[in-house]
Amino acid sequence: MGQDKVRFLLSELNQELATAENLDQETLDLARKLEKDMELLIERSEPVSAELGNAIALEARFAATHPVAERILRELVAVLGRMGI
C-alpha cells in the first residue's frame, strides 16, 4: 500500500517539476536522487540512508516558490513515516 502511494506521489512530483519554472540544477538533482532512492526503497523494501532527509530538504526548497511540489513532498514524508522510515 505505502509503495503504491510513493509511486503515485513521485509521478505527481515529476509532473509538477516538468511544468515548474525557475528550478535550479541543484534542486533538480535532489529531486532525481530522491526518485532513485524511492525506487530502491520500493524494489528492496528496505530504507535507503538519506531518502527522508532528501524529501524534507526538497520540501523546504519548494515552500515559498512551488506550493504544489511542497504539498506533494509533505505527503511523501508522511507516507515514509507511516512506512517506518
PDB file of N, CA, C and O in Angstrom:
ATOM      1  N   MET A   1       0.821  -1.195   0.000  1.00  0.00           N
ATOM      2  CA  MET A   1       0.000   0.000   0.000  1.00  0.00           C
ATOM      3  C   MET A   1       0.863   1.256   0.000  1.00  0.00           C
ATOM      4  O   MET A   1       0.669   2.139  -0.836  1.00  0.00           O
ATOM      5  N   GLY A   2       1.811   1.346   0.928  1.00  0.00           N
ATOM      6  CA  GLY A   2       2.676   2.507   1.001  1.00  0.00           C
ATOM      7  C   GLY A   2       3.504   2.680  -0.260  1.00  0.00           C
ATOM      8  O   GLY A   2       3.748   3.804  -0.701  1.00  0.00           O
ATOM      9  N   GLN A   3       3.934   1.572  -0.839  1.00  0.00           N
ATOM     10  CA  GLN A   3       4.753   1.646  -2.044  1.00  0.00           C
ATOM     11  C   GLN A   3       3.967   2.228  -3.213  1.00  0.00           C
ATOM     12  O   GLN A   3       4.508   3.002  -4.003  1.00  0.00           O
ATOM     13  N   ASP A   4       2.695   1.860  -3.324  1.00  0.00           N
ATOM     14  CA  ASP A   4       1.856   2.416  -4.388  1.00  0.00           C
ATOM     15  C   ASP A   4       1.682   3.922  -4.209  1.00  0.00           C
ATOM     16  O   ASP A   4       1.713   4.680  -5.178  1.00  0.00           O
ATOM     17  N   LYS A   5       1.500   4.343  -2.972  1.00  0.00           N
ATOM     18  CA  LYS A   5       1.337   5.769  -2.684  1.00  0.00           C
ATOM     19  C   LYS A   5       2.627   6.520  -3.006  1.00  0.00           C
ATOM     20  O   LYS A   5       2.578   7.629  -3.539  1.00  0.00           O
ATOM     21  N   VAL A   6       3.786   5.925  -2.687  1.00  0.00           N
ATOM     22  CA  VAL A   6       5.073   6.550  -3.006  1.00  0.00           C
ATOM     23  C   VAL A   6       5.195   6.723  -4.515  1.00  0.00           C
ATOM     24  O   VAL A   6       5.586   7.790  -4.987  1.00  0.00           O
ATOM     25  N   ARG A   7       4.867   5.696  -5.265  1.00  0.00           N
ATOM     26  CA  ARG A   7       4.935   5.794  -6.734  1.00  0.00           C
ATOM     27  C   ARG A   7       4.000   6.876  -7.267  1.00  0.00           C
ATOM     28  O   ARG A   7       4.376   7.647  -8.149  1.00  0.00           O
ATOM     29  N   PHE A   8       2.787   6.929  -6.732  1.00  0.00           N
ATOM     30  CA  PHE A   8       1.827   7.932  -7.162  1.00  0.00           C
ATOM     31  C   PHE A   8       2.350   9.342  -6.878  1.00  0.00           C
ATOM     32  O   PHE A   8       2.274  10.226  -7.732  1.00  0.00           O
ATOM     33  N   LEU A   9       2.878   9.538  -5.679  1.00  0.00           N
ATOM     34  CA  LEU A   9       3.398  10.859  -5.317  1.00  0.00           C
ATOM     35  C   LEU A   9       4.601  11.243  -6.158  1.00  0.00           C
ATOM     36  O   LEU A   9       4.736  12.404  -6.545  1.00  0.00           O
ATOM     37  N   LEU A  10       5.477  10.293  -6.449  1.00  0.00           N
ATOM     38  CA  LEU A  10       6.619  10.584  -7.315  1.00  0.00           C
ATOM     39  C   LEU A  10       6.150  10.985  -8.712  1.00  0.00           C
ATOM     40  O   LEU A  10       6.723  11.882  -9.332  1.00  0.00           O
ATOM     41  N   SER A  11       5.115  10.323  -9.200  1.00  0.00           N
ATOM     42  CA  SER A  11       4.558  10.677 -10.502  1.00  0.00           C
ATOM     43  C   SER A  11       3.995  12.093 -10.477  1.00  0.00           C
ATOM     44  O   SER A  11       4.224  12.877 -11.399  1.00  0.00           O
ATOM     45  N   GLU A  12       3.261  12.415  -9.421  1.00  0.00           N
ATOM     46  CA  GLU A  12       2.724  13.779  -9.276  1.00  0.00           C
ATOM     47  C   GLU A  12       3.848  14.808  -9.212  1.00  0.00           C
ATOM     48  O   GLU A  12       3.773  15.862  -9.844  1.00  0.00           O
ATOM     49  N   LEU A  13       4.883  14.496  -8.447  1.00  0.00           N
ATOM     50  CA  LEU A  13       6.011  15.405  -8.310  1.00  0.00           C
ATOM     51  C   LEU A  13       6.698  15.623  -9.659  1.00  0.00           C
ATOM     52  O   LEU A  13       7.028  16.756 -10.011  1.00  0.00           O
ATOM     53  N   ASN A  14       6.912  14.553 -10.407  1.00  0.00           N
ATOM     54  CA  ASN A  14       7.539  14.682 -11.722  1.00  0.00           C
ATOM     55  C   ASN A  14       6.705  15.555 -12.661  1.00  0.00           C
ATOM     56  O   ASN A  14       7.254  16.365 -13.408  1.00  0.00           O
ATOM     57  N   GLN A  15       5.393  15.394 -12.624  1.00  0.00           N
ATOM     58  CA  GLN A  15       4.523  16.219 -13.451  1.00  0.00           C
ATOM     59  C   GLN A  15       4.630  17.686 -13.046  1.00  0.00           C
ATOM     60  O   GLN A  15       4.687  18.572 -13.898  1.00  0.00           O
ATOM     61  N   GLU A  16       4.657  17.930 -11.755  1.00  0.00           N
ATOM     62  CA  GLU A  16       4.760  19.302 -11.269  1.00  0.00           C
ATOM     63  C   GLU A  16       6.104  19.924 -11.648  1.00  0.00           C
ATOM     64  O   GLU A  16       6.155  21.078 -12.075  1.00  0.00           O
ATOM     65  N   LEU A  17       7.180  19.173 -11.495  1.00  0.00           N
ATOM     66  CA  LEU A  17       8.510  19.701 -11.815  1.00  0.00           C
ATOM     67  C   LEU A  17       8.670  19.944 -13.311  1.00  0.00           C
ATOM     68  O   LEU A  17       9.403  20.844 -13.721  1.00  0.00           O
ATOM     69  N   ALA A  18       7.989  19.148 -14.121  1.00  0.00           N
ATOM     70  CA  ALA A  18       8.084  19.319 -15.573  1.00  0.00           C
ATOM     71  C   ALA A  18       7.499  20.657 -16.019  1.00  0.00           C
ATOM     72  O   ALA A  18       7.893  21.192 -17.056  1.00  0.00           O
ATOM     73  N   THR A  19       6.571  21.195 -15.247  1.00  0.00           N
ATOM     74  CA  THR A  19       5.943  22.455 -15.629  1.00  0.00           C
ATOM     75  C   THR A  19       6.405  23.637 -14.771  1.00  0.00           C
ATOM     76  O   THR A  19       6.041  24.782 -15.037  1.00  0.00           O
ATOM     77  N   ALA A  20       7.194  23.358 -13.760  1.00  0.00           N
ATOM     78  CA  ALA A  20       7.646  24.421 -12.855  1.00  0.00           C
ATOM     79  C   ALA A  20       8.709  25.290 -13.518  1.00  0.00           C
ATOM     80  O   ALA A  20       9.511  24.822 -14.326  1.00  0.00           O
ATOM     81  N   GLU A  21       8.688  26.549 -13.155  1.00  0.00           N
ATOM     82  CA  GLU A  21       9.681  27.485 -13.669  1.00  0.00           C
ATOM     83  C   GLU A  21      10.699  27.795 -12.577  1.00  0.00           C
ATOM     84  O   GLU A  21      10.421  27.616 -11.392  1.00  0.00           O
ATOM     85  N   ASN A  22      11.856  28.253 -12.975  1.00  0.00           N
ATOM     86  CA  ASN A  22      12.884  28.728 -12.045  1.00  0.00           C
ATOM     87  C   ASN A  22      13.420  27.664 -11.096  1.00  0.00           C
ATOM     88  O   ASN A  22      13.684  27.954  -9.929  1.00  0.00           O
ATOM     89  N   LEU A  23      13.582  26.449 -11.576  1.00  0.00           N
ATOM     90  CA  LEU A  23      14.200  25.417 -10.749  1.00  0.00           C
ATOM     91  C   LEU A  23      15.694  25.374 -11.044  1.00  0.00           C
ATOM     92  O   LEU A  23      16.102  25.246 -12.198  1.00  0.00           O
ATOM     93  N   ASP A  24      16.499  25.482 -10.005  1.00  0.00           N
ATOM     94  CA  ASP A  24      17.939  25.430 -10.217  1.00  0.00           C
ATOM     95  C   ASP A  24      18.392  23.977 -10.356  1.00  0.00           C
ATOM     96  O   ASP A  24      17.667  23.049  -9.999  1.00  0.00           O
ATOM     97  N   GLN A  25      19.590  23.803 -10.877  1.00  0.00           N
ATOM     98  CA  GLN A  25      20.107  22.468 -11.155  1.00  0.00           C
ATOM     99  C   GLN A  25      20.250  21.634  -9.884  1.00  0.00           C
ATOM    100  O   GLN A  25      19.995  20.430  -9.908  1.00  0.00           O
ATOM    101  N   GLU A  26      20.647  22.243  -8.798  1.00  0.00           N
ATOM    102  CA  GLU A  26      20.808  21.519  -7.538  1.00  0.00           C
ATOM    103  C   GLU A  26      19.468  20.930  -7.068  1.00  0.00           C
ATOM    104  O   GLU A  26      19.412  19.796  -6.591  1.00  0.00           O
ATOM    105  N   THR A  27      18.413  21.701  -7.207  1.00  0.00           N
ATOM    106  CA  THR A  27      17.083  21.221  -6.824  1.00  0.00           C
ATOM    107  C   THR A  27      16.651  20.072  -7.717  1.00  0.00           C
ATOM    108  O   THR A  27      16.129  19.068  -7.232  1.00  0.00           O
ATOM    109  N   LEU A  28      16.863  20.210  -9.012  1.00  0.00           N
ATOM    110  CA  LEU A  28      16.530  19.125  -9.938  1.00  0.00           C
ATOM    111  C   LEU A  28      17.335  17.871  -9.622  1.00  0.00           C
ATOM    112  O   LEU A  28      16.804  16.762  -9.680  1.00  0.00           O
ATOM    113  N   ASP A  29      18.609  18.038  -9.291  1.00  0.00           N
ATOM    114  CA  ASP A  29      19.457  16.896  -8.929  1.00  0.00           C
ATOM    115  C   ASP A  29      18.939  16.211  -7.662  1.00  0.00           C
ATOM    116  O   ASP A  29      18.911  14.983  -7.585  1.00  0.00           O
ATOM    117  N   LEU A  30      18.529  17.006  -6.670  1.00  0.00           N
ATOM    118  CA  LEU A  30      17.961  16.436  -5.443  1.00  0.00           C
ATOM    119  C   LEU A  30      16.688  15.653  -5.745  1.00  0.00           C
ATOM    120  O   LEU A  30      16.467  14.581  -5.182  1.00  0.00           O
ATOM    121  N   ALA A  31      15.858  16.184  -6.626  1.00  0.00           N
ATOM    122  CA  ALA A  31      14.622  15.501  -6.999  1.00  0.00           C
ATOM    123  C   ALA A  31      14.920  14.178  -7.694  1.00  0.00           C
ATOM    124  O   ALA A  31      14.259  13.175  -7.422  1.00  0.00           O
ATOM    125  N   ARG A  32      15.892  14.164  -8.572  1.00  0.00           N
ATOM    126  CA  ARG A  32      16.273  12.919  -9.263  1.00  0.00           C
ATOM    127  C   ARG A  32      16.835  11.892  -8.281  1.00  0.00           C
ATOM    128  O   ARG A  32      16.529  10.703  -8.372  1.00  0.00           O
ATOM    129  N   LYS A  33      17.662  12.365  -7.337  1.00  0.00           N
ATOM    130  CA  LYS A  33      18.219  11.456  -6.338  1.00  0.00           C
ATOM    131  C   LYS A  33      17.108  10.888  -5.457  1.00  0.00           C
ATOM    132  O   LYS A  33      17.116   9.700  -5.136  1.00  0.00           O
ATOM    133  N   LEU A  34      16.169  11.720  -5.073  1.00  0.00           N
ATOM    134  CA  LEU A  34      15.049  11.244  -4.264  1.00  0.00           C
ATOM    135  C   LEU A  34      14.281  10.165  -5.014  1.00  0.00           C
ATOM    136  O   LEU A  34      13.931   9.135  -4.437  1.00  0.00           O
ATOM    137  N   GLU A  35      14.019  10.396  -6.295  1.00  0.00           N
ATOM    138  CA  GLU A  35      13.292   9.406  -7.081  1.00  0.00           C
ATOM    139  C   GLU A  35      14.055   8.083  -7.147  1.00  0.00           C
ATOM    140  O   GLU A  35      13.458   7.017  -6.994  1.00  0.00           O
ATOM    141  N   LYS A  36      15.362   8.143  -7.373  1.00  0.00           N
ATOM    142  CA  LYS A  36      16.170   6.912  -7.406  1.00  0.00           C
ATOM    143  C   LYS A  36      16.141   6.202  -6.060  1.00  0.00           C
ATOM    144  O   LYS A  36      16.012   4.980  -5.997  1.00  0.00           O
ATOM    145  N   ASP A  37      16.264   6.981  -4.975  1.00  0.00           N
ATOM    146  CA  ASP A  37      16.222   6.393  -3.636  1.00  0.00           C
ATOM    147  C   ASP A  37      14.880   5.722  -3.371  1.00  0.00           C
ATOM    148  O   ASP A  37      14.828   4.646  -2.775  1.00  0.00           O
ATOM    149  N   MET A  38      13.795   6.354  -3.812  1.00  0.00           N
ATOM    150  CA  MET A  38      12.463   5.784  -3.602  1.00  0.00           C
ATOM    151  C   MET A  38      12.285   4.498  -4.394  1.00  0.00           C
ATOM    152  O   MET A  38      11.672   3.545  -3.912  1.00  0.00           O
ATOM    153  N   GLU A  39      12.822   4.471  -5.613  1.00  0.00           N
ATOM    154  CA  GLU A  39      12.742   3.238  -6.404  1.00  0.00           C
ATOM    155  C   GLU A  39      13.513   2.105  -5.723  1.00  0.00           C
ATOM    156  O   GLU A  39      13.051   0.965  -5.700  1.00  0.00           O
ATOM    157  N   LEU A  40      14.690   2.419  -5.168  1.00  0.00           N
ATOM    158  CA  LEU A  40      15.438   1.403  -4.422  1.00  0.00           C
ATOM    159  C   LEU A  40      14.657   0.933  -3.205  1.00  0.00           C
ATOM    160  O   LEU A  40      14.633  -0.259  -2.899  1.00  0.00           O
ATOM    161  N   LEU A  41      14.030   1.851  -2.526  1.00  0.00           N
ATOM    162  CA  LEU A  41      13.218   1.515  -1.364  1.00  0.00           C
ATOM    163  C   LEU A  41      12.107   0.551  -1.760  1.00  0.00           C
ATOM    164  O   LEU A  41      11.866  -0.441  -1.073  1.00  0.00           O
ATOM    165  N   ILE A  42      11.440   0.841  -2.856  1.00  0.00           N
ATOM    166  CA  ILE A  42      10.333   0.001  -3.319  1.00  0.00           C
ATOM    167  C   ILE A  42      10.839  -1.364  -3.768  1.00  0.00           C
ATOM    168  O   ILE A  42      10.249  -2.388  -3.421  1.00  0.00           O
ATOM    169  N   GLU A  43      11.920  -1.389  -4.532  1.00  0.00           N
ATOM    170  CA  GLU A  43      12.457  -2.649  -5.052  1.00  0.00           C
ATOM    171  C   GLU A  43      12.967  -3.554  -3.943  1.00  0.00           C
ATOM    172  O   GLU A  43      12.717  -4.759  -3.956  1.00  0.00           O
ATOM    173  N   ARG A  44      13.679  -2.982  -2.986  1.00  0.00           N
ATOM    174  CA  ARG A  44      14.329  -3.781  -1.944  1.00  0.00           C
ATOM    175  C   ARG A  44      13.513  -3.884  -0.662  1.00  0.00           C
ATOM    176  O   ARG A  44      13.807  -4.707   0.205  1.00  0.00           O
ATOM    177  N   SER A  45      12.492  -3.048  -0.546  1.00  0.00           N
ATOM    178  CA  SER A  45      11.675  -2.990   0.665  1.00  0.00           C
ATOM    179  C   SER A  45      12.510  -2.706   1.905  1.00  0.00           C
ATOM    180  O   SER A  45      12.190  -3.165   3.001  1.00  0.00           O
ATOM    181  N   GLU A  46      13.569  -1.955   1.722  1.00  0.00           N
ATOM    182  CA  GLU A  46      14.364  -1.524   2.864  1.00  0.00           C
ATOM    183  C   GLU A  46      14.821  -0.095   2.633  1.00  0.00           C
ATOM    184  O   GLU A  46      15.061   0.306   1.494  1.00  0.00           O
ATOM    185  N   PRO A  47      14.943   0.671   3.699  1.00  0.00           N
ATOM    186  CA  PRO A  47      15.284   2.086   3.563  1.00  0.00           C
ATOM    187  C   PRO A  47      16.649   2.328   2.937  1.00  0.00           C
ATOM    188  O   PRO A  47      17.596   1.572   3.155  1.00  0.00           O
ATOM    189  N   VAL A  48      16.727   3.388   2.164  1.00  0.00           N
ATOM    190  CA  VAL A  48      17.991   3.909   1.658  1.00  0.00           C
ATOM    191  C   VAL A  48      18.351   5.052   2.596  1.00  0.00           C
ATOM    192  O   VAL A  48      17.476   5.825   2.986  1.00  0.00           O
ATOM    193  N   SER A  49      19.595   5.172   2.956  1.00  0.00           N
ATOM    194  CA  SER A  49      20.037   6.001   4.077  1.00  0.00           C
ATOM    195  C   SER A  49      19.454   7.398   4.172  1.00  0.00           C
ATOM    196  O   SER A  49      19.098   7.818   5.272  1.00  0.00           O
ATOM    197  N   ALA A  50      19.339   8.134   3.090  1.00  0.00           N
ATOM    198  CA  ALA A  50      19.019   9.550   3.223  1.00  0.00           C
ATOM    199  C   ALA A  50      17.719   9.972   2.544  1.00  0.00           C
ATOM    200  O   ALA A  50      17.494  11.169   2.363  1.00  0.00           O
ATOM    201  N   GLU A  51      16.854   9.027   2.162  1.00  0.00           N
ATOM    202  CA  GLU A  51      15.688   9.449   1.385  1.00  0.00           C
ATOM    203  C   GLU A  51      14.763  10.387   2.154  1.00  0.00           C
ATOM    204  O   GLU A  51      14.217  11.314   1.556  1.00  0.00           O
ATOM    205  N   LEU A  52      14.568  10.185   3.433  1.00  0.00           N
ATOM    206  CA  LEU A  52      13.702  11.076   4.192  1.00  0.00           C
ATOM    207  C   LEU A  52      14.324  12.469   4.279  1.00  0.00           C
ATOM    208  O   LEU A  52      13.624  13.470   4.129  1.00  0.00           O
ATOM    209  N   GLY A  53      15.622  12.538   4.519  1.00  0.00           N
ATOM    210  CA  GLY A  53      16.305  13.831   4.568  1.00  0.00           C
ATOM    211  C   GLY A  53      16.227  14.562   3.242  1.00  0.00           C
ATOM    212  O   GLY A  53      16.052  15.780   3.217  1.00  0.00           O
ATOM    213  N   ASN A  54      16.354  13.836   2.138  1.00  0.00           N
ATOM    214  CA  ASN A  54      16.248  14.455   0.811  1.00  0.00           C
ATOM    215  C   ASN A  54      14.847  14.996   0.569  1.00  0.00           C
ATOM    216  O   ASN A  54      14.687  16.088   0.024  1.00  0.00           O
ATOM    217  N   ALA A  55      13.840  14.242   0.969  1.00  0.00           N
ATOM    218  CA  ALA A  55      12.456  14.689   0.794  1.00  0.00           C
ATOM    219  C   ALA A  55      12.190  15.956   1.611  1.00  0.00           C
ATOM    220  O   ALA A  55      11.550  16.890   1.129  1.00  0.00           O
ATOM    221  N   ILE A  56      12.685  15.978   2.842  1.00  0.00           N
ATOM    222  CA  ILE A  56      12.489  17.147   3.703  1.00  0.00           C
ATOM    223  C   ILE A  56      13.232  18.358   3.137  1.00  0.00           C
ATOM    224  O   ILE A  56      12.711  19.473   3.165  1.00  0.00           O
ATOM    225  N   ALA A  57      14.439  18.145   2.628  1.00  0.00           N
ATOM    226  CA  ALA A  57      15.211  19.246   2.041  1.00  0.00           C
ATOM    227  C   ALA A  57      14.498  19.826   0.826  1.00  0.00           C
ATOM    228  O   ALA A  57      14.445  21.044   0.660  1.00  0.00           O
ATOM    229  N   LEU A  58      13.955  18.973  -0.013  1.00  0.00           N
ATOM    230  CA  LEU A  58      13.219  19.456  -1.188  1.00  0.00           C
ATOM    231  C   LEU A  58      11.946  20.181  -0.767  1.00  0.00           C
ATOM    232  O   LEU A  58      11.591  21.207  -1.346  1.00  0.00           O
ATOM    233  N   GLU A  59      11.270  19.650   0.230  1.00  0.00           N
ATOM    234  CA  GLU A  59      10.051  20.299   0.718  1.00  0.00           C
ATOM    235  C   GLU A  59      10.351  21.729   1.158  1.00  0.00           C
ATOM    236  O   GLU A  59       9.602  22.655   0.846  1.00  0.00           O
ATOM    237  N   ALA A  60      11.449  21.899   1.882  1.00  0.00           N
ATOM    238  CA  ALA A  60      11.830  23.240   2.348  1.00  0.00           C
ATOM    239  C   ALA A  60      12.163  24.157   1.172  1.00  0.00           C
ATOM    240  O   ALA A  60      11.812  25.337   1.198  1.00  0.00           O
ATOM    241  N   ARG A  61      12.829  23.641   0.148  1.00  0.00           N
ATOM    242  CA  ARG A  61      13.182  24.451  -1.026  1.00  0.00           C
ATOM    243  C   ARG A  61      11.935  24.942  -1.763  1.00  0.00           C
ATOM    244  O   ARG A  61      11.915  26.050  -2.299  1.00  0.00           O
ATOM    245  N   PHE A  62      10.903  24.110  -1.782  1.00  0.00           N
ATOM    246  CA  PHE A  62       9.710  24.441  -2.538  1.00  0.00           C
ATOM    247  C   PHE A  62       8.699  25.268  -1.745  1.00  0.00           C
ATOM    248  O   PHE A  62       7.730  25.762  -2.321  1.00  0.00           O
ATOM    249  N   ALA A  63       8.904  25.427  -0.451  1.00  0.00           N
ATOM    250  CA  ALA A  63       7.908  26.051   0.423  1.00  0.00           C
ATOM    251  C   ALA A  63       7.408  27.395  -0.101  1.00  0.00           C
ATOM    252  O   ALA A  63       6.200  27.630  -0.136  1.00  0.00           O
ATOM    253  N   ALA A  64       8.302  28.263  -0.501  1.00  0.00           N
ATOM    254  CA  ALA A  64       7.899  29.612  -0.898  1.00  0.00           C
ATOM    255  C   ALA A  64       7.556  29.736  -2.378  1.00  0.00           C
ATOM    256  O   ALA A  64       6.705  30.543  -2.750  1.00  0.00           O
ATOM    257  N   THR A  65       8.201  28.956  -3.212  1.00  0.00           N
ATOM    258  CA  THR A  65       8.070  29.196  -4.646  1.00  0.00           C
ATOM    259  C   THR A  65       7.250  28.157  -5.409  1.00  0.00           C
ATOM    260  O   THR A  65       6.752  28.454  -6.495  1.00  0.00           O
ATOM    261  N   HIS A  66       7.098  26.960  -4.873  1.00  0.00           N
ATOM    262  CA  HIS A  66       6.394  25.887  -5.581  1.00  0.00           C
ATOM    263  C   HIS A  66       5.472  25.144  -4.607  1.00  0.00           C
ATOM    264  O   HIS A  66       5.781  24.028  -4.191  1.00  0.00           O
ATOM    265  N   PRO A  67       4.346  25.757  -4.245  1.00  0.00           N
ATOM    266  CA  PRO A  67       3.485  25.183  -3.206  1.00  0.00           C
ATOM    267  C   PRO A  67       2.906  23.810  -3.540  1.00  0.00           C
ATOM    268  O   PRO A  67       2.689  23.006  -2.633  1.00  0.00           O
ATOM    269  N   VAL A  68       2.655  23.526  -4.797  1.00  0.00           N
ATOM    270  CA  VAL A  68       2.120  22.207  -5.154  1.00  0.00           C
ATOM    271  C   VAL A  68       3.186  21.142  -4.923  1.00  0.00           C
ATOM    272  O   VAL A  68       2.897  20.091  -4.352  1.00  0.00           O
ATOM    273  N   ALA A  69       4.408  21.403  -5.359  1.00  0.00           N
ATOM    274  CA  ALA A  69       5.501  20.461  -5.125  1.00  0.00           C
ATOM    275  C   ALA A  69       5.738  20.283  -3.623  1.00  0.00           C
ATOM    276  O   ALA A  69       6.016  19.175  -3.163  1.00  0.00           O
ATOM    277  N   GLU A  70       5.630  21.361  -2.872  1.00  0.00           N
ATOM    278  CA  GLU A  70       5.799  21.256  -1.416  1.00  0.00           C
ATOM    279  C   GLU A  70       4.734  20.343  -0.816  1.00  0.00           C
ATOM    280  O   GLU A  70       5.049  19.505   0.029  1.00  0.00           O
ATOM    281  N   ARG A  71       3.484  20.492  -1.238  1.00  0.00           N
ATOM    282  CA  ARG A  71       2.407  19.649  -0.724  1.00  0.00           C
ATOM    283  C   ARG A  71       2.664  18.174  -1.028  1.00  0.00           C
ATOM    284  O   ARG A  71       2.465  17.313  -0.171  1.00  0.00           O
ATOM    285  N   ILE A  72       3.108  17.891  -2.251  1.00  0.00           N
ATOM    286  CA  ILE A  72       3.400  16.518  -2.652  1.00  0.00           C
ATOM    287  C   ILE A  72       4.506  15.946  -1.773  1.00  0.00           C
ATOM    288  O   ILE A  72       4.401  14.816  -1.295  1.00  0.00           O
ATOM    289  N   LEU A  73       5.550  16.712  -1.561  1.00  0.00           N
ATOM    290  CA  LEU A  73       6.659  16.237  -0.740  1.00  0.00           C
ATOM    291  C   LEU A  73       6.256  16.077   0.722  1.00  0.00           C
ATOM    292  O   LEU A  73       6.707  15.143   1.385  1.00  0.00           O
ATOM    293  N   ARG A  74       5.423  16.962   1.231  1.00  0.00           N
ATOM    294  CA  ARG A  74       4.935  16.837   2.609  1.00  0.00           C
ATOM    295  C   ARG A  74       4.174  15.519   2.764  1.00  0.00           C
ATOM    296  O   ARG A  74       4.328  14.812   3.759  1.00  0.00           O
ATOM    297  N   GLU A  75       3.345  15.203   1.756  1.00  0.00           N
ATOM    298  CA  GLU A  75       2.599  13.948   1.785  1.00  0.00           C
ATOM    299  C   GLU A  75       3.539  12.755   1.668  1.00  0.00           C
ATOM    300  O   GLU A  75       3.332  11.737   2.329  1.00  0.00           O
ATOM    301  N   LEU A  76       4.566  12.870   0.836  1.00  0.00           N
ATOM    302  CA  LEU A  76       5.549  11.796   0.701  1.00  0.00           C
ATOM    303  C   LEU A  76       6.272  11.547   2.021  1.00  0.00           C
ATOM    304  O   LEU A  76       6.476  10.395   2.405  1.00  0.00           O
ATOM    305  N   VAL A  77       6.661  12.607   2.714  1.00  0.00           N
ATOM    306  CA  VAL A  77       7.317  12.472   4.018  1.00  0.00           C
ATOM    307  C   VAL A  77       6.385  11.755   4.994  1.00  0.00           C
ATOM    308  O   VAL A  77       6.829  10.901   5.761  1.00  0.00           O
ATOM    309  N   ALA A  78       5.107  12.095   4.970  1.00  0.00           N
ATOM    310  CA  ALA A  78       4.135  11.445   5.849  1.00  0.00           C
ATOM    311  C   ALA A  78       4.010   9.958   5.541  1.00  0.00           C
ATOM    312  O   ALA A  78       3.957   9.135   6.455  1.00  0.00           O
ATOM    313  N   VAL A  79       3.964   9.612   4.247  1.00  0.00           N
ATOM    314  CA  VAL A  79       3.875   8.208   3.840  1.00  0.00           C
ATOM    315  C   VAL A  79       5.125   7.448   4.303  1.00  0.00           C
ATOM    316  O   VAL A  79       5.022   6.342   4.834  1.00  0.00           O
ATOM    317  N   LEU A  80       6.283   8.037   4.104  1.00  0.00           N
ATOM    318  CA  LEU A  80       7.529   7.383   4.545  1.00  0.00           C
ATOM    319  C   LEU A  80       7.494   7.169   6.052  1.00  0.00           C
ATOM    320  O   LEU A  80       7.929   6.124   6.535  1.00  0.00           O
ATOM    321  N   GLY A  81       6.983   8.140   6.802  1.00  0.00           N
ATOM    322  CA  GLY A  81       6.881   7.986   8.242  1.00  0.00           C
ATOM    323  C   GLY A  81       5.973   6.830   8.617  1.00  0.00           C
ATOM    324  O   GLY A  81       6.283   6.067   9.532  1.00  0.00           O
ATOM    325  N   ARG A  82       4.850   6.693   7.918  1.00  0.00           N
ATOM    326  CA  ARG A  82       3.943   5.580   8.193  1.00  0.00           C
ATOM    327  C   ARG A  82       4.557   4.233   7.815  1.00  0.00           C
ATOM    328  O   ARG A  82       4.189   3.192   8.360  1.00  0.00           O
ATOM    329  N   MET A  83       5.502   4.274   6.869  1.00  0.00           N
ATOM    330  CA  MET A  83       6.202   3.043   6.481  1.00  0.00           C
ATOM    331  C   MET A  83       7.351   2.720   7.444  1.00  0.00           C
ATOM    332  O   MET A  83       8.014   1.691   7.305  1.00  0.00           O
ATOM    333  N   GLY A  84       7.577   3.594   8.404  1.00  0.00           N
ATOM    334  CA  GLY A  84       8.628   3.346   9.385  1.00  0.00           C
ATOM    335  C   GLY A  84       9.998   3.828   8.961  1.00  0.00           C
ATOM    336  O   GLY A  84      11.012   3.337   9.458  1.00  0.00           O
ATOM    337  N   ILE A  85      10.038   4.775   8.057  1.00  0.00           N
ATOM    338  CA  ILE A  85      11.324   5.280   7.550  1.00  0.00           C
ATOM    339  C   ILE A  85      11.628   6.616   8.164  1.00  0.00           C
ATOM    340  O   ILE A  85      12.665   7.210   7.868  1.00  0.00           O
TER     341      ILE A  85
END
